[in-house]
């Protein structure tokens, strides 16, 4: 039997991952973009 508490916990983790992943990707792309500009300038 699956415990209700663990089920809720996994749902919370899934929601957290879904919310933070786009922000994390945005930060990564921004840093890569800035580094690319710096490399191209020099």
N, CA, C and O atoms as a Tripos MOL2 file, in Angstrom:
@<TRIPOS>MOLECULE
protein
  168   167    42     0     0
PROTEIN
NO_CHARGES

@<TRIPOS>ATOM
      1 N           0.8340   -1.2250    0.0000 N.3       1 UNK1
      2 CA          0.0000    0.0000    0.0000 C.3       1 UNK1
      3 C           0.8630    1.2670    0.0000 C.2       1 UNK1
      4 O           1.8640    1.3510    0.7120 O.2       1 UNK1
      5 N           0.4640    2.2320   -0.7960 N.am      2 UNK2
      6 CA          1.1930    3.4970   -0.8670 C.3       2 UNK2
      7 C           0.6670    4.4460    0.2010 C.2       2 UNK2
      8 O          -0.5390    4.6660    0.3180 O.2       2 UNK2
      9 N           1.5870    5.0010    0.9720 N.am      3 UNK3
     10 CA          1.2050    5.9350    2.0280 C.3       3 UNK3
     11 C           0.7990    7.2720    1.4160 C.2       3 UNK3
     12 O           1.4170    7.7280    0.4540 O.2       3 UNK3
     13 N          -0.2320    7.8960    1.9660 N.am      4 UNK4
     14 CA         -0.7340    9.1850    1.4640 C.3       4 UNK4
     15 C           0.3260   10.2700    1.6180 C.2       4 UNK4
     16 O           0.4700   11.1360    0.7560 O.2       4 UNK4
     17 N           1.0620   10.2150    2.7190 N.am      5 UNK5
     18 CA          2.0930   11.2310    2.9810 C.3       5 UNK5
     19 C           3.2070   11.1890    1.9410 C.2       5 UNK5
     20 O           3.6570   12.2300    1.4630 O.2       5 UNK5
     21 N           3.6500    9.9800    1.5930 N.am      6 UNK6
     22 CA          4.7130    9.8490    0.5840 C.3       6 UNK6
     23 C           4.2040   10.2990   -0.7820 C.2       6 UNK6
     24 O           4.9410   10.9080   -1.5590 O.2       6 UNK6
     25 N           2.9340    9.9930   -1.0680 N.am      7 UNK7
     26 CA          2.3280   10.4140   -2.3300 C.3       7 UNK7
     27 C           2.2970   11.9320   -2.4310 C.2       7 UNK7
     28 O           2.6520   12.5020   -3.4630 O.2       7 UNK7
     29 N           1.8680   12.5850   -1.3460 N.am      8 UNK8
     30 CA          1.8460   14.0500   -1.3110 C.3       8 UNK8
     31 C           3.2460   14.6230   -1.4630 C.2       8 UNK8
     32 O           3.4470   15.6380   -2.1300 O.2       8 UNK8
     33 N           4.2110   13.9610   -0.8360 N.am      9 UNK9
     34 CA          5.5960   14.4170   -0.8940 C.3       9 UNK9
     35 C           6.1290   14.3540   -2.3290 C.2       9 UNK9
     36 O           6.7760   15.2890   -2.8010 O.2       9 UNK9
     37 N           5.8520   13.2470   -3.0130 N.am     10 UNK10
     38 CA          6.3090   13.1050   -4.3970 C.3      10 UNK10
     39 C           5.6400   14.1390   -5.2950 C.2      10 UNK10
     40 O           6.2690   14.6710   -6.2100 O.2      10 UNK10
     41 N           4.3650   14.4250   -5.0350 N.am     11 UNK11
     42 CA          3.6530   15.4550   -5.8010 C.3      11 UNK11
     43 C           4.2950   16.8220   -5.5880 C.2      11 UNK11
     44 O           4.4680   17.5910   -6.5330 O.2      11 UNK11
     45 N           4.6450   17.1160   -4.3410 N.am     12 UNK12
     46 CA          5.2950   18.3840   -4.0150 C.3      12 UNK12
     47 C           6.6460   18.4900   -4.7110 C.2      12 UNK12
     48 O           7.0000   19.5430   -5.2420 O.2      12 UNK12
     49 N           7.3960   17.3920   -4.7040 N.am     13 UNK13
     50 CA          8.7110   17.3610   -5.3540 C.3      13 UNK13
     51 C           8.5560   17.5810   -6.8540 C.2      13 UNK13
     52 O           9.3140   18.3390   -7.4580 O.2      13 UNK13
     53 N           7.5650   16.9100   -7.4550 N.am     14 UNK14
     54 CA          7.3140   17.0650   -8.8960 C.3      14 UNK14
     55 C           6.9730   18.5120   -9.2320 C.2      14 UNK14
     56 O           7.5010   19.0720  -10.1930 O.2      14 UNK14
     57 N           6.0930   19.1150   -8.4410 N.am     15 UNK15
     58 CA          5.7170   20.5160   -8.6550 C.3      15 UNK15
     59 C           6.9150   21.4370   -8.4990 C.2      15 UNK15
     60 O           7.0900   22.3760   -9.2760 O.2      15 UNK15
     61 N           7.7410   21.1660   -7.4920 N.am     16 UNK16
     62 CA          8.9420   21.9670   -7.2360 C.3      16 UNK16
     63 C           9.8980   21.8890   -8.4190 C.2      16 UNK16
     64 O          10.4440   22.9020   -8.8560 O.2      16 UNK16
     65 N          10.0950   20.6770   -8.9340 N.am     17 UNK17
     66 CA         10.9870   20.4720  -10.0820 C.3      17 UNK17
     67 C          10.4410   21.1980  -11.3090 C.2      17 UNK17
     68 O          11.1880   21.8680  -12.0230 O.2      17 UNK17
     69 N           9.1340   21.0640  -11.5500 N.am     18 UNK18
     70 CA          8.5130   21.7180  -12.7040 C.3      18 UNK18
     71 C           8.6080   23.2370  -12.6120 C.2      18 UNK18
     72 O           8.7430   23.9140  -13.6310 O.2      18 UNK18
     73 N           8.5380   23.7740  -11.3990 N.am     19 UNK19
     74 CA          8.6210   25.2240  -11.2050 C.3      19 UNK19
     75 C          10.0470   25.7390  -11.3210 C.2      19 UNK19
     76 O          10.2720   26.8170  -11.8710 O.2      19 UNK19
     77 N          11.0170   24.9780  -10.8050 N.am     20 UNK20
     78 CA         12.3990   25.4610  -10.7760 C.3      20 UNK20
     79 C          13.1810   25.1760  -12.0560 C.2      20 UNK20
     80 O          14.1270   25.9000  -12.3680 O.2      20 UNK20
     81 N          12.8050   24.1350  -12.8030 N.am     21 UNK21
     82 CA         13.5490   23.7720  -14.0130 C.3      21 UNK21
     83 C          13.6080   24.9060  -15.0380 C.2      21 UNK21
     84 O          14.7000   25.2030  -15.5230 O.2      21 UNK21
     85 N          12.4810   25.5660  -15.3990 N.am     22 UNK22
     86 CA         12.5640   26.6640  -16.3790 C.3      22 UNK22
     87 C          13.4600   27.8030  -15.9130 C.2      22 UNK22
     88 O          14.2010   28.3740  -16.7140 O.2      22 UNK22
     89 N          13.4010   28.1410  -14.6230 N.am     23 UNK23
     90 CA         14.2290   29.2200  -14.0690 C.3      23 UNK23
     91 C          15.7000   28.8330  -14.1630 C.2      23 UNK23
     92 O          16.5410   29.6430  -14.5520 O.2      23 UNK23
     93 N          16.0040   27.5800  -13.8020 N.am     24 UNK24
     94 CA         17.3780   27.0760  -13.8530 C.3      24 UNK24
     95 C          17.9120   27.1120  -15.2830 C.2      24 UNK24
     96 O          19.0410   27.5410  -15.5220 O.2      24 UNK24
     97 N          17.0850   26.6540  -16.2390 N.am     25 UNK25
     98 CA         17.4850   26.6640  -17.6490 C.3      25 UNK25
     99 C          17.7240   28.0820  -18.1310 C.2      25 UNK25
    100 O          18.6700   28.3320  -18.8790 O.2      25 UNK25
    101 N          16.8780   29.0150  -17.7110 N.am     26 UNK26
    102 CA         17.0280   30.4220  -18.0930 C.3      26 UNK26
    103 C          18.3590   30.9730  -17.6020 C.2      26 UNK26
    104 O          19.0660   31.6510  -18.3470 O.2      26 UNK26
    105 N          18.7010   30.6860  -16.3580 N.am     27 UNK27
    106 CA         19.9720   31.1570  -15.7820 C.3      27 UNK27
    107 C          21.1450   30.5500  -16.5520 C.2      27 UNK27
    108 O          22.1080   31.2480  -16.8680 O.2      27 UNK27
    109 N          21.0650   29.2570  -16.8530 N.am     28 UNK28
    110 CA         22.1360   28.5740  -17.5870 C.3      28 UNK28
    111 C          22.3140   29.1990  -18.9630 C.2      28 UNK28
    112 O          23.4390   29.4890  -19.3690 O.2      28 UNK28
    113 N          21.2100   29.4110  -19.6900 N.am     29 UNK29
    114 CA         21.2940   30.0140  -21.0210 C.3      29 UNK29
    115 C          21.8570   31.4280  -20.9590 C.2      29 UNK29
    116 O          22.6360   31.8270  -21.8250 O.2      29 UNK29
    117 N          21.4650   32.1870  -19.9380 N.am     30 UNK30
    118 CA         21.9770   33.5560  -19.7780 C.3      30 UNK30
    119 C          23.4810   33.5570  -19.5670 C.2      30 UNK30
    120 O          24.1970   34.3440  -20.1880 O.2      30 UNK30
    121 N          23.9700   32.6720  -18.6860 N.am     31 UNK31
    122 CA         25.4080   32.6180  -18.4200 C.3      31 UNK31
    123 C          26.1770   32.1860  -19.6630 C.2      31 UNK31
    124 O          27.2410   32.7320  -19.9530 O.2      31 UNK31
    125 N          25.6470   31.2070  -20.4000 N.am     32 UNK32
    126 CA         26.2930   30.7530  -21.6420 C.3      32 UNK32
    127 C          26.3330   31.9020  -22.6480 C.2      32 UNK32
    128 O          27.3510   32.1100  -23.3080 O.2      32 UNK32
    129 N          25.2490   32.6400  -22.7690 N.am     33 UNK33
    130 CA         25.1580   33.7720  -23.6940 C.3      33 UNK33
    131 C          26.1970   34.8400  -23.3430 C.2      33 UNK33
    132 O          26.8840   35.3550  -24.2250 O.2      33 UNK33
    133 N          26.3070   35.1680  -22.0600 N.am     34 UNK34
    134 CA         27.2810   36.1780  -21.6000 C.3      34 UNK34
    135 C          28.7070   35.7050  -21.8870 C.2      34 UNK34
    136 O          29.5330   36.4790  -22.3720 O.2      34 UNK34
    137 N          28.9980   34.4310  -21.5880 N.am     35 UNK35
    138 CA         30.3370   33.8870  -21.8550 C.3      35 UNK35
    139 C          30.6420   33.9090  -23.3470 C.2      35 UNK35
    140 O          31.7640   34.2280  -23.7400 O.2      35 UNK35
    141 N          29.6610   33.5730  -24.1870 N.am     36 UNK36
    142 CA         29.8400   33.5880  -25.6400 C.3      36 UNK36
    143 C          30.1680   35.0030  -26.1180 C.2      36 UNK36
    144 O          31.0520   35.1860  -26.9550 O.2      36 UNK36
    145 N          29.4620   35.9980  -25.5890 N.am     37 UNK37
    146 CA         29.7240   37.3980  -25.9520 C.3      37 UNK37
    147 C          31.1350   37.8070  -25.5440 C.2      37 UNK37
    148 O          31.8380   38.4700  -26.3080 O.2      37 UNK37
    149 N          31.5500   37.4140  -24.3450 N.am     38 UNK38
    150 CA         32.8980   37.7470  -23.8630 C.3      38 UNK38
    151 C          33.9710   37.0980  -24.7320 C.2      38 UNK38
    152 O          34.9790   37.7280  -25.0530 O.2      38 UNK38
    153 N          33.7580   35.8480  -25.1100 N.am     39 UNK39
    154 CA         34.7240   35.1240  -25.9460 C.3      39 UNK39
    155 C          34.8000   35.7620  -27.3380 C.2      39 UNK39
    156 O          35.8870   35.9160  -27.8960 O.2      39 UNK39
    157 N          33.6490   36.1290  -27.8890 N.am     40 UNK40
    158 CA         33.6210   36.7390  -29.2220 C.3      40 UNK40
    159 C          34.2480   38.1270  -29.2240 C.2      40 UNK40
    160 O          34.8320   38.5430  -30.2250 O.2      40 UNK40
    161 N          34.1330   38.8450  -28.1150 N.am     41 UNK41
    162 CA         34.7070   40.1970  -28.0290 C.3      41 UNK41
    163 C          36.2290   40.1730  -28.0140 C.2      41 UNK41
    164 O          36.8710   41.0260  -28.6260 O.2      41 UNK41
    165 N          36.8140   39.1900  -27.3140 N.am     42 UNK42
    166 CA         38.2740   39.1500  -27.1930 C.3      42 UNK42
    167 C          38.9500   38.3900  -28.3220 C.2      42 UNK42
    168 O          40.1760   38.2790  -28.3440 O.2      42 UNK42
@<TRIPOS>BOND
     1     1     2 1
     2     2     3 1
     3     3     4 2
     4     3     5 am
     5     5     6 1
     6     6     7 1
     7     7     8 2
     8     7     9 am
     9     9    10 1
    10    10    11 1
    11    11    12 2
    12    11    13 am
    13    13    14 1
    14    14    15 1
    15    15    16 2
    16    15    17 am
    17    17    18 1
    18    18    19 1
    19    19    20 2
    20    19    21 am
    21    21    22 1
    22    22    23 1
    23    23    24 2
    24    23    25 am
    25    25    26 1
    26    26    27 1
    27    27    28 2
    28    27    29 am
    29    29    30 1
    30    30    31 1
    31    31    32 2
    32    31    33 am
    33    33    34 1
    34    34    35 1
    35    35    36 2
    36    35    37 am
    37    37    38 1
    38    38    39 1
    39    39    40 2
    40    39    41 am
    41    41    42 1
    42    42    43 1
    43    43    44 2
    44    43    45 am
    45    45    46 1
    46    46    47 1
    47    47    48 2
    48    47    49 am
    49    49    50 1
    50    50    51 1
    51    51    52 2
    52    51    53 am
    53    53    54 1
    54    54    55 1
    55    55    56 2
    56    55    57 am
    57    57    58 1
    58    58    59 1
    59    59    60 2
    60    59    61 am
    61    61    62 1
    62    62    63 1
    63    63    64 2
    64    63    65 am
    65    65    66 1
    66    66    67 1
    67    67    68 2
    68    67    69 am
    69    69    70 1
    70    70    71 1
    71    71    72 2
    72    71    73 am
    73    73    74 1
    74    74    75 1
    75    75    76 2
    76    75    77 am
    77    77    78 1
    78    78    79 1
    79    79    80 2
    80    79    81 am
    81    81    82 1
    82    82    83 1
    83    83    84 2
    84    83    85 am
    85    85    86 1
    86    86    87 1
    87    87    88 2
    88    87    89 am
    89    89    90 1
    90    90    91 1
    91    91    92 2
    92    91    93 am
    93    93    94 1
    94    94    95 1
    95    95    96 2
    96    95    97 am
    97    97    98 1
    98    98    99 1
    99    99   100 2
   100    99   101 am
   101   101   102 1
   102   102   103 1
   103   103   104 2
   104   103   105 am
   105   105   106 1
   106   106   107 1
   107   107   108 2
   108   107   109 am
   109   109   110 1
   110   110   111 1
   111   111   112 2
   112   111   113 am
   113   113   114 1
   114   114   115 1
   115   115   116 2
   116   115   117 am
   117   117   118 1
   118   118   119 1
   119   119   120 2
   120   119   121 am
   121   121   122 1
   122   122   123 1
   123   123   124 2
   124   123   125 am
   125   125   126 1
   126   126   127 1
   127   127   128 2
   128   127   129 am
   129   129   130 1
   130   130   131 1
   131   131   132 2
   132   131   133 am
   133   133   134 1
   134   134   135 1
   135   135   136 2
   136   135   137 am
   137   137   138 1
   138   138   139 1
   139   139   140 2
   140   139   141 am
   141   141   142 1
   142   142   143 1
   143   143   144 2
   144   143   145 am
   145   145   146 1
   146   146   147 1
   147   147   148 2
   148   147   149 am
   149   149   150 1
   150   150   151 1
   151   151   152 2
   152   151   153 am
   153   153   154 1
   154   154   155 1
   155   155   156 2
   156   155   157 am
   157   157   158 1
   158   158   159 1
   159   159   160 2
   160   159   161 am
   161   161   162 1
   162   162   163 1
   163   163   164 2
   164   163   165 am
   165   165   166 1
   166   166   167 1
   167   167   168 2
@<TRIPOS>SUBSTRUCTURE
     1 UNK1         2 RESIDUE 1 A UNK
     2 UNK2         6 RESIDUE 1 A UNK
     3 UNK3        10 RESIDUE 1 A UNK
     4 UNK4        14 RESIDUE 1 A UNK
     5 UNK5        18 RESIDUE 1 A UNK
     6 UNK6        22 RESIDUE 1 A UNK
     7 UNK7        26 RESIDUE 1 A UNK
     8 UNK8        30 RESIDUE 1 A UNK
     9 UNK9        34 RESIDUE 1 A UNK
    10 UNK10       38 RESIDUE 1 A UNK
    11 UNK11       42 RESIDUE 1 A UNK
    12 UNK12       46 RESIDUE 1 A UNK
    13 UNK13       50 RESIDUE 1 A UNK
    14 UNK14       54 RESIDUE 1 A UNK
    15 UNK15       58 RESIDUE 1 A UNK
    16 UNK16       62 RESIDUE 1 A UNK
    17 UNK17       66 RESIDUE 1 A UNK
    18 UNK18       70 RESIDUE 1 A UNK
    19 UNK19       74 RESIDUE 1 A UNK
    20 UNK20       78 RESIDUE 1 A UNK
    21 UNK21       82 RESIDUE 1 A UNK
    22 UNK22       86 RESIDUE 1 A UNK
    23 UNK23       90 RESIDUE 1 A UNK
    24 UNK24       94 RESIDUE 1 A UNK
    25 UNK25       98 RESIDUE 1 A UNK
    26 UNK26      102 RESIDUE 1 A UNK
    27 UNK27      106 RESIDUE 1 A UNK
    28 UNK28      110 RESIDUE 1 A UNK
    29 UNK29      114 RESIDUE 1 A UNK
    30 UNK30      118 RESIDUE 1 A UNK
    31 UNK31      122 RESIDUE 1 A UNK
    32 UNK32      126 RESIDUE 1 A UNK
    33 UNK33      130 RESIDUE 1 A UNK
    34 UNK34      134 RESIDUE 1 A UNK
    35 UNK35      138 RESIDUE 1 A UNK
    36 UNK36      142 RESIDUE 1 A UNK
    37 UNK37      146 RESIDUE 1 A UNK
    38 UNK38      150 RESIDUE 1 A UNK
    39 UNK39      154 RESIDUE 1 A UNK
    40 UNK40      158 RESIDUE 1 A UNK
    41 UNK41      162 RESIDUE 1 A UNK
    42 UNK42      166 RESIDUE 1 A UNK
